[in-house]
Amino acid sequence: MAGWSVGAALHQSEGLSMISQERIDAVNAANASAMFLQESLREILTPYLDRKVWKISGYGGPVASLERDLQALQTQGHFFLQKSVSWLYCTLRNDRERVEISLGKVSEEGFLLELFETQERRADFTVAEVAGALEQARELERQASELRGSIREFTR
């Protein structure tokens, strides 16, 4: 997830046309919202360490007490708390962007075993910075391709 921010602004196309001020603003706003939401969720989840946070019967979902604690945050944006096999994470949808936030480790029985450290996200990207990084990445990929080609006899 560390590269999500730049990648999200560029993932659909290698062309610079994807890098608009509108898109950069949307990514920056989504990242700012995600940082706030992540801190808020950590505060809510801290008392639940070593306690059940997820129902494993029926359709699953947060336990009732956690569901109540999460209600106040729904005004901060549209997000979904989800559980994979052993991870608790949140998906935030904010206008055009979608951000996934890894929150912690959960047992098969639904107990919160660990809270992850806060993941820093940048909310200050610029069009020039992202365009420059993309151009540099293209050049490095070209150089790597040439280098691989120069030793192709050894890579078969």
Order of alpha helices (4+ residues) and beta strands (2+ residues): alpha-alpha-alpha-beta-beta-beta-beta-alpha
